[in-house]
Amino acid sequence: MCNLYTLEPALTELAEAFERFLSRRLVLSAGADTLANQPWKTTVYPKYQGLFVRPADPNEPHGDLEPTVGRWGVVPFFHKGRAATWKAQTNNARCEDMASKATFRDCLKARRCIIPATAICEWSGPQGRKTKHLIKRADGAPLFLAGLWAHHTWEGDRTESYTMVMQETADGDDMHAFHSRQPVVLDRAGADTWLDCTADYTTILKGPPPGTMVADPPQPVPA
């Protein structure tokens, strides 16, 4: 499962990447200063503030997108208390049970998003001497990862949050040597399918073509 990722580009650079790679316009209402009052982390751990992107109009899944800042780790609407008191590890959602889990099922039906990333991180090796592997796209493009988002309100305080959708790795997948799970990497068609809540998302639950991802260091370290 993924418990660390990075995001390096500035918001204007991300907007260019979304248009270039996904043919989607990222609406920056205040230009480069959009979200300036909502800083997000460039190295993101669970419960940190991170950036995610969702349809600007929920009724137009193939239209413009908007950037949003939220907590990495879904805080479900039914949680009784402040968002900070939600302790469950909900930064990852397993694709095989997200439709049935109370924490994620409403998000899957109506609140899907894209999580942009520069790299995801995995570790290998023995406890105490683990090696961190930065795993990126080989072509240098950003990673566009399938996500779900939620909102939670308690005593007038609204919190937006998101989770990363995870699937099993298979023989031949670039991630298979590092972990039995991997994020869902979206291409242009996959992004269109994922953001359309009426579409069959199961068609995109597969690893990207071999060679899409590259790791540094390139090989896992034996435990």
LINKANOR-V850028 format. One record per residue. N is the residue number from 1. PHI is phi in radians with two decimals (none if undefined). OMEGA is omega in radians with two decimals (NA if undefined). Layout:
# LINKANOR-V850028
n: [N	N]
phi: [PHI	PHI]
omega: [OMEGA	OMEGA]
This chain:
# LINKANOR-V850028
n: [1	2	3	4	5	6	7	8	9	10	11	12	13	14	15	16	17	18	19	20	21	22	23	24	25	26	27	28	29	30	31	32	33	34	35	36	37	38	39	40	41	42	43	44	45	46	47	48	49	50	51	52	53	54	55	56	57	58	59	60	61	62	63	64	65	66	67	68	69	70	71	72	73	74	75	76	77	78	79	80	81	82	83	84	85	86	87	88	89	90	91	92	93	94	95	96	97	98	99	100	101	102	103	104	105	106	107	108	109	110	111	112	113	114	115	116	117	118	119	120	121	122	123	124	125	126	127	128	129	130	131	132	133	134	135	136	137	138	139	140	141	142	143	144	145	146	147	148	149	150	151	152	153	154	155	156	157	158	159	160	161	162	163	164	165	166	167	168	169	170	171	172	173	174	175	176	177	178	179	180	181	182	183	184	185	186	187	188	189	190	191	192	193	194	195	196	197	198	199	200	201	202	203	204	205	206	207	208	209	210	211	212	213	214	215	216	217	218	219	220	221	222	223]
phi: [none	-1.71	-2.18	-2.87	-2.59	-2.16	-2.52	-1.75	-1.13	-1.24	-1.06	-1.17	-1.17	-1.12	-1.04	-1.13	-1.18	-1.10	-1.24	-1.24	-1.68	-2.00	0.96	-2.19	-1.52	-1.68	-1.34	-1.93	-1.08	-2.09	1.09	-1.11	-1.52	-0.97	1.18	-1.05	-1.57	-2.29	-1.13	-2.18	-1.43	-1.59	-2.01	-1.96	-1.89	-0.93	1.37	-1.35	-1.41	-2.27	-1.76	-2.37	-2.23	-2.42	-1.02	-1.11	-2.08	-0.98	-1.51	-2.22	-1.13	-1.79	-1.67	-1.16	-2.04	-2.21	-1.45	-2.50	-1.90	-2.73	-1.40	-1.36	2.30	-1.04	-1.84	-1.23	-1.06	-1.48	-1.15	-1.65	2.44	-1.13	-1.02	-1.13	-1.59	-1.36	-1.81	-1.11	-1.46	-2.14	-1.38	-2.14	-2.13	-1.23	-1.10	-1.32	-2.23	-1.19	-1.30	-1.90	-1.33	-1.02	-1.13	-2.01	-1.12	-1.20	-1.09	-1.08	-1.25	-2.48	-2.36	-1.80	-2.55	-2.06	-1.85	-1.39	-2.60	-1.47	-2.68	-1.83	-2.10	-2.35	-2.05	-2.52	1.80	-1.32	-0.98	1.60	-2.40	-1.31	-1.86	-1.57	-1.91	-1.58	-2.00	-2.19	-1.32	-1.15	-1.51	1.48	-1.25	-1.16	-1.52	-2.01	-1.95	-1.23	-2.50	-2.19	-2.24	-2.51	-2.30	-2.38	-2.23	-2.49	0.91	1.44	-1.67	-1.70	-2.17	-1.79	-2.59	-2.65	-2.40	-1.74	-1.37	-2.09	-2.26	-1.27	-1.51	-2.27	-0.91	1.69	-1.21	-1.04	-1.49	-1.08	-1.23	-1.75	-2.85	-1.47	-2.23	-2.62	-1.16	-1.53	-1.54	-1.76	-1.72	-1.06	-1.18	-1.11	-1.12	-1.07	-1.15	-1.10	-1.34	-1.55	-1.24	-1.68	-1.53	-1.45	-1.26	-1.10	-1.20	-1.76	-1.45	-2.73	-1.17	-1.16	-0.96	-0.91	1.64	-1.17	-1.90	-2.38	-2.00	-2.34	-1.11	-1.33	-2.16	-1.08	-1.62	-1.03	-1.29]
omega: [-3.07	3.12	3.09	2.99	-3.13	3.07	-3.01	-3.02	3.00	-3.06	3.14	3.08	3.09	3.11	3.11	-3.13	3.12	-3.14	-3.09	-3.00	-3.11	-3.08	3.13	3.10	3.07	-3.04	3.07	-2.99	3.12	-3.14	-3.11	-3.12	3.07	-3.13	3.14	3.12	3.11	-3.08	3.08	-3.12	3.04	2.95	-2.89	3.01	3.06	-3.14	3.01	3.03	3.14	-3.13	2.97	-3.01	-3.10	3.09	3.12	3.05	-3.11	3.14	-3.14	-3.07	-3.14	-3.12	-3.11	3.13	3.08	3.07	-3.09	3.08	-3.14	-3.13	3.08	-3.04	-3.04	2.94	-3.03	-3.08	-3.04	3.13	-3.14	-3.13	3.12	-3.14	-3.09	-3.13	3.08	-2.99	-3.08	3.10	-3.05	3.09	3.05	3.06	3.10	-3.03	-3.05	3.14	-3.12	3.12	-3.10	-3.12	-3.09	-3.11	-2.98	-2.90	3.11	3.08	-3.13	-3.11	-2.95	-3.02	3.10	-3.08	3.05	3.09	3.08	-3.14	2.99	-3.12	2.92	-3.03	3.01	-3.12	3.01	3.11	-3.06	3.10	-3.13	3.13	-3.08	3.08	3.11	3.12	3.01	-3.05	-3.04	2.95	-3.13	-3.11	3.10	3.11	3.03	2.96	3.02	-2.97	3.13	3.12	3.03	3.10	-3.09	2.99	-3.09	3.13	3.09	-3.14	3.07	-3.14	-3.10	3.10	3.01	-3.05	-3.10	3.10	3.14	3.14	-3.08	3.09	3.10	2.98	3.11	3.05	-3.13	3.08	3.14	-3.09	-2.96	-3.13	-3.03	-3.06	3.09	3.13	3.11	3.04	3.05	-3.12	-3.04	2.90	-3.06	-3.14	3.13	3.10	3.11	3.14	-3.06	-3.08	3.09	-3.03	3.06	-3.07	3.11	-3.06	-3.08	-3.13	-3.10	-3.10	3.12	3.12	3.07	-3.13	3.11	-3.11	3.12	-3.03	3.09	-3.08	3.05	-0.08	-2.97	-3.06	3.04	3.10	-3.13	3.12	NA]
